[in-house]
């Protein structure tokens, strides 16, 4: 149940939204689709995503490329309560506030964004920042457009200088990025961590049929075979550089069992993983 939802607007778009809800909520929390950051004022540590380790932890931030995704995550959780402040990064608002310039500390993306929802512990400065935003909702009459512009710039700078997550910085960098990544760059950025053709097609902004055609033209193989080749290449490198056991290397690289690794490795390289390591040591 959504107990409270209130927004402060800038240029007629939501800039800050304060949310108090009991989970799971029958009504989905409707947030703008823009990228955003949610600060968990209070949370009962509901697990939003096991694979991405996203949890409703008090004094943590969750940065998302899509507010719709974040709204669904906040709403559809096990029994508990969440109090949160969300800052929305609408592109039109950002352009007006930054006047087409790039923020300080910003650098162009070197590779595509691969983590679309990222959690990190809030620094003391970020905690203090959100404490002031809570006060805004208690004293709306004191808010001016100039103050809101300053506060938007502040949170952008805080997130760009976060020292515990490159993924957070990359999401914020993407808001101001002008770089266009090629199909091949997008595939290579996502394929190791994306386990379906459907998700790869989404990541490359293609239909499934177009994705399959382009992939075959560029890589001359299927996504499954290409992913396997990458995993085997990682295994081969670790066999040369690591003292870890072959079974542990296999599990680390995503193989279900030593037998699975041995069959695939021998088919690719013509020898077993143990012989490959021995041959390298002998040289």
N, C-alpha and C positions, 0 to 999 in steps of 0.2 A: 504494500500500500504506500502510495506517495503521500507523505504527511505534509511536506512543504516543498514548493518549487517556486522560486522567485528569481527574476533576472534584472540586471542593470544593462541598459542599452548604450551603445555608442554608434552614432550615425544610423540609428534605427535597427541595428543588428545587436543580438545578445552578445555582450562582452563577458560578463560574469553571471553565473547561475549558481544559486545556493540550493542544495538538495538535501532533504531529510526523508528517508524512506525505510520501510520495513520490507525485508525480503523473505521469500520471493514476492514480487509485486504483480498483481493481476494486470495492471496497466503498465505497458512498457514505458520506460523513461524516455521521453521524446526530446532528444538533443539535436541541434543543428548538425549537418553532415561534415562541417568543417573540422580540421584538426583541432585538438584541444589538449589541455592538461587538467586532470582532476587531482585535487589535494584531499586526502582522506583525513577529515577532522577527527572522526571517530569511526572505527570499523570493528566488526566482530571476527575479522580474519577469515571471511568466506573465501573460498578458492574460486577465482574467476576463470583461471586457465592453468591447468596442471602443466601443460607442455611449455608454456611461456613463464610459468612461476609468477602469475599475477594474483595477488592476494589483497583483500581489503584490510591493509595494515594502517593503523593510526600513524599520522605524521609521515606518510609515504605519498609520492606522486605517481600518477599513471598518465603517461603521455601516449596519445593515440592519433593516428592519421585520420581517423573518422569518428566523429561524435556519435553517429548511429551505432557503431560497434561498441563504443564505450557505454552508451545508454543501455544496450541490451545486456552487457556484462554486469552493470550495476543492478539491473532489475531482476534478472533470472538467476538468483543465487539461493543457497540454503537459508533456513531461518536465521534471521539476525537483523541488525539495523546498521545503516550507513548514513553518516553526515559528511557532506562533501561540498567543496567549492570547485566549480569548473570554469576555466578561462577558455574562451573560444577564439580561434585564430582565423577569422574570416578574411579571405584574400583581399576583398575590396577595402575592408577596414585597415588592414595592414598597409596597403598601398597609400591610403590617405594619411595614415599616421607617420609612415616613414618617407612619404613623398617620393616614392620610387627609388629611394636610396637603400643600400644594404645596411643592416645594423652593425654596430661595432662587434668585433670578435667573429663575425661571420666569414666563412670560407666556402668556396664552391664545393659541391659534392664530388668526391673522387669515384664513387661507385653508387649504384642504386640503393635506395632504402630497402632493407630486407626484413626488418622487425617493425611491424606496424603498430604494435602496442607494447610499451616498455614501462616497467616499474622501477623506481629507485627511491632510496631513503632521502627525505628532504633535508637540505642543509639548514643551518640555523637561520641564514638569510632568507631562504624560501619560506620557512616556518613563519618568520616575522612578517614577510610579505603577505601571506594569506591571513595572518591575524589582522592586518590593516584592512584587507578586503572584507572580512567579517564585519568590521566596524562600519564599512560603507553601507551595508544593508540595515544597520541600526540608525544611520544618520544620512539618509538619501538626500535630504535637503542641502547638505553641505557639498555634494558632488558637483563638479563642473566638467565640461568637456576637456579642458586642459589637464585636469587631474587624471582623468581616465586615459588620456593619451600617454601620459607619463607612466602610469601603472602598467599599461600594455608593453611599453618599451622595456620596463624593468624586468618583467617576467621573461621576455624573450632573451635578454642579456643573461639573466640568472641561469636559464636552461642551456644557453650556449657555452657557459663556462662551468657547467657541472663536471666534476672530476671523476665521476664513477660510472659513466655510461656513454660510450661513443654512439650507441643506438639512439639515445635521447637527443644528442647533438645533431645527428643526421636527420631526424624527423624535423627539427627546427630549421636546419639548413635548407631542407627541401621546400619550405614555405617561400623562400626567396630565390630558389635555384632557377637558372635559365638553361641549364644543360639538358639536352635530350639524349637519352641512352638508346643505343641500338638494340635490336632484337637479340643479337648474340650476347651483348653485355647483360641484358636483363635475364636471359636464360642462365648464364654462368653465375650470376649473383644469387639466383633462387633455387637452382636445381638440386643442390645438396640437401637443402632443408625443406623442400616441397615435394610431397610424396604422391602427387597425382597430376595427370595431364590437365585436368580441369583447373587446378590451382595455378599451374604454370601458364595456362592460357590467360587467366585473369591477370597474373603478374606482368604479362607481356602485352596486355590490352588487345588480345586477339580472340576470335571465336576458336572453338576446339579444332574445327577443320582447317582453318587458316594456320593455326599454331602447328599442327602436325605437318602441313605442307612446308612451311618455312623451316621447321626444325630439320626435316629430311634434306632439304636443299642445302642447308648450311653445315650440318653435322654429319650427314650421310649415314645416319643410324637412327634408332628409336630413342626416346627419352629414357626408357628403362635400361637399355644397354649402355647409354652414355653415362648414366648415374652409376652403374656398376663399374664401368671403367675408371671413373673418378675415385670410387671407394677402393678399388684394387691398387690404384696409383698411390693413394694414401698409405695403404698397407705396405706396399713395396718400399716407400720412403721410410716408414717407421721401422721396418725390418733392418734397414741400413743404419739408422741413427739412434734407435732406442734399444735398451736392454730389457724392456718389458717382454713378458711371455707372448708367444704367438696367439694364444687364445685371448688374452687381454687386448692385444692389438686388434684382433678381429672384432671383438665386442665394441671396442671404442669406435671402430670405423663402420659399425652398423650391420655386422654379419651375425646371423642368428645362432650359429654354433661353429666350433672349429672345423667340423666336417663340411659345412656350407662354404666356409672360407677356403678350405683346401681344394674342394672341387672347382670353385670359380677361379682361384688363383692359378691352378695347374692348367686350366683351359686357356687362360689369358697368357701366361708366361712359359708354359711348357714344363715347369718343374714345381715342386711343392714349396710352400713358404719356408720350411726348415732348410731345404736345399738352397733356396735363393739366399737366405741369410748366410749359410755356410759358404757359398761361393763368394759372397761379398767379403766375408771375413778373411778368406784365403787370399784374396787379391790384396 
